[in-house]
Amino acid sequence: MAIETFTFKITHGCKNTMARRGVLSTPHGIINTPNFIFCATKGAMKSLATADLAATGAEIMLSNTYHLMLQPGADIVAMNGGLHKMLDWNRPMLTDSGGFQVFSLGHGGVANEIKGRRNFSPHCSKTLLKITEEGAFFRSYIDGTKHWLTPEISIQVQRKLGADIVLVFDECTPFHVDRKYTALSMARSHRWELRSLAEFKKNDNGTQALYGIIQGGIYGDLRKESADFVANNDFFGQAIGGSLGGTKAQMHETVEMISQHIDRSLPIHLLGIGGITDIWHGVKNGIDTFDCVYPTRLARHGGALCAPFSNGGKEFINLNNSCYREDISPIDATCDCHCCQHFSRSYIHHLFKAKEMLGGQLLTIHNARFMVRLMETIRRSIESGTFKDEFKKWTIF
Amino acid sequence: MAIETFTFKITHGCKNTMARRGVLSTPHGIINTPNFIFCATKGAMKSLATADLAATGAEIMLSNTYHLMLQPGADIVAMNGGLHKMLDWNRPMLTDSGGFQVFSLGHGGVANEIKGRRNFSPHCSKTLLKITEEGAFFRSYIDGTKHWLTPEISIQVQRKLGADIVLVFDECTPFHVDRKYTALSMARSHRWELRSLAEFKKNDNGTQALYGIIQGGIYGDLRKESADFVANNDFFGQAIGGSLGGTKAQMHETVEMISQHIDRSLPIHLLGIGGITDIWHGVKNGIDTFDCVYPTRLARHGGALCAPFSNGGKEFINLNNSCYREDISPIDATCDCHCCQHFSRSYIHHLFKAKEMLGGQLLTIHNARFMVRLMETIRRSIESGTFKDEFKKWTIF
């Protein structure tokens, strides 16, 4: 088949940090890196039409295998011509393996741990029934039906979904387990990754590329072992998974630690991270792509992203606050998004008070455009050799 | 002030019915009639961005004085430059007087009665505290604060909101009251209409035009008296308000009855009616404009409007139904809306199953475009002398 080959080229490095500017080519177009991947979890950006996301200049979105295999089912997506056609998105896409959700819902609160939220309260849901060498046996959160997710099934489902970039099936190890469990889990993840790779190669026609996942929690030797494992196998790219620590500071440290071990010839994705300062720290340590529901979730709750240096160090303003009741200025006078160009803070505040969905929709447009502009700023700073200065401006208060 | 004068010109009549094609000019542009007015109740179309409504070809939207005077308040809207500027809508707008909501919430279920829904169950809410000659005293549904709405206050609020077409303050008489109450209420509404007109004239600078409201319930002599009252006073247009009967059939009959008495030189608006067959019946009886939340509410519940003659007499299909799970055709292959051009029934069904807001957003676009195309079809049929044939095609099964 005459399909554009997947390539990853680094076009600019950075003198004093590991930051790099690159271009990741896929059959559905290029991704300029560093970049942010927007989350269409269940096959839809929450409250944002695909065309409106495209208008922000976003280059890539992801969908979640776990959600889509349960509803509508991979065969229905395939019947619709795959995710790109179903969602009317003609740019690159990524799907995860489903592992994160199976284990996150099973162990409880993994996402909170990974992102270093202090108010983490571990609890076990009843959805993860069994983890064996074969894979994970779980209950659907929708209708209680029982399902297996194995490396082979995950890859088969991701083939049907048809995203450009697909991920190996791994166990997402929580933070509250000990080193011994983390090591055993990592070893099993590696076996699962090899099975994922074997299944992927069975039907590899060049339309999809597979990322390995680096596990090992907060343990340097384990992360090194896992990074070597990924580098020594035939993966197109690599994602950093598993626990990054119990606090935001530890998350930054763990990413820095992992970056010492990683194969820097491959594209590097940091799973589930998307705060503004977290992204700057990630880029400094060589991360090429990020994903997170944060910008869109924040929007639906009334939060509009803004440059922390213009807002006393805070990454957003909360449009629910009564101080915006009579504020007829736009959210950000320097922003070129549809929301800032046409509507006042006062109006958006009113929409949230009146519980009008349009408020969340307009803020989602702003936050998406904000992320696109943020990544443009980061890329330009690497190109022009000003990354370190920009890093300071955006992260130090 | 050099502002475009309000005019209403009838360009085409209809040989066998009272249907007419006209052009209503306002300072914010023209409305081709017959036409449909979309409801931005609280200053926002539910789940639809103003720009997306404009893209459907919609020519006019309305907002509700009652809701806006309570949240965000008329002064805040004025501070934002008025409704047009706040909502970023550069086409004609209408505001109602607030009367309908005050009395509807007070009497309970007036909307259900007017539209002839059989499952009407009268109940009294605690929001309407007192009706006096002065006006209505009511409690805010938001925070329980007490407010007066009088003819003078309604007009003053509507001045601040700044819509092109504004309405007199009337009592919206429910169906379950007797002839005597209807007659007394109508007489009071007439006194309120004269006070509304006097208040309107105090600050009339040509930027707004006032509609009178014809009351009288289902009683022919009262409707005639009320139609004469409106015709004999200096209103730019007229709206049909109050009860139209207890069933859909009676609603059609009542509209037909009223049409015999009405001043046909003025534009005629039928308040709160928007079903497909109801619109055809209304146009047949000379109605120029309609408004209703039906198309947008239906969309949020999974209903996509379609021509009844292509759907066994039904006005919509319900995308929640499992028959659409594997249906990869568009909702309507003949529709040029963003939803039908880009997405499958299967995908929309999935969005509703997955409780993704985007499902309602996309169906709202479809239903809005459907209404715009319906009104175009009606206007073209009057222009070309085929109204009677089209009427049959759309209403008889």
Contacts between the chains, C-beta under 8 A, distances in Angstrom:
chain1	res1	chain2	res2	distance
A	42	B	350	7.9
A	42	B	354	4.3
A	42	B	356	5.9
A	43	B	347	7.5
A	43	B	350	6.5
A	43	B	351	7.7
A	43	B	354	7.3
A	43	B	356	7.8
A	44	B	351	5.7
A	44	B	354	7.3
A	44	B	356	4.3
A	44	B	358	4.3
A	44	B	359	7.8
A	45	B	358	7.1
A	46	B	356	6.8
A	46	B	357	6.5
A	46	B	358	7.4
A	47	B	357	4.7
A	47	B	358	6.6
A	47	B	361	7.0
A	48	B	358	7.3
A	49	B	338	7.6
A	49	B	358	6.6
A	49	B	361	6.5
A	49	B	362	7.2
A	50	B	342	7.7
A	51	B	338	7.0
A	51	B	342	7.7
A	67	B	354	7.5
A	71	B	350	6.7
A	71	B	353	5.7
A	71	B	354	5.4
A	72	B	325	6.9
A	72	B	346	7.1
A	72	B	349	7.6
A	72	B	350	4.1
A	72	B	353	7.0
A	72	B	354	7.8
A	76	B	325	6.7
A	76	B	326	6.4
A	76	B	346	6.1
A	76	B	350	7.0
A	79	B	326	6.1
A	79	B	328	6.0
A	79	B	346	6.9
A	80	B	328	5.5
A	80	B	344	5.6
A	80	B	346	5.7
A	80	B	347	6.1
A	81	B	328	7.7
A	86	B	343	7.8
A	86	B	344	7.0
A	86	B	346	7.8
A	86	B	347	5.1
A	87	B	347	7.6
A	88	B	342	4.2
A	88	B	343	6.4
A	325	B	72	6.9
A	325	B	76	6.7
A	326	B	76	6.4
A	326	B	79	6.1
A	328	B	79	5.9
A	328	B	80	5.4
A	328	B	81	7.7
A	338	B	49	7.6
A	338	B	51	7.0
A	342	B	50	7.8
A	342	B	51	7.7
A	342	B	88	4.2
A	343	B	86	7.8
A	343	B	88	6.4
A	344	B	80	5.6
A	344	B	86	7.0
A	346	B	72	7.1
A	346	B	76	6.1
A	346	B	79	6.9
A	346	B	80	5.7
A	346	B	86	7.8
A	347	B	43	7.5
A	347	B	80	6.1
A	347	B	86	5.1
A	347	B	87	7.6
A	349	B	72	7.5
A	350	B	42	7.9
A	350	B	43	6.5
A	350	B	71	6.7
A	350	B	72	4.1
A	350	B	76	7.0
A	351	B	43	7.7
A	351	B	44	5.7
A	353	B	71	5.7
A	353	B	72	7.0
A	354	B	42	4.3
A	354	B	43	7.3
A	354	B	44	7.4
A	354	B	67	7.5
A	354	B	71	5.4
A	354	B	72	7.8
A	356	B	42	5.9
A	356	B	43	7.8
A	356	B	44	4.4
A	356	B	46	6.8
A	357	B	46	6.5
A	357	B	47	4.7
A	357	B	357	6.2
A	358	B	44	4.4
A	358	B	45	7.1
A	358	B	46	7.4
A	358	B	47	6.6
A	358	B	48	7.3
A	358	B	49	6.6
A	359	B	44	7.8
A	361	B	47	7.0
A	361	B	49	6.5
A	361	B	361	7.4
A	362	B	49	7.2
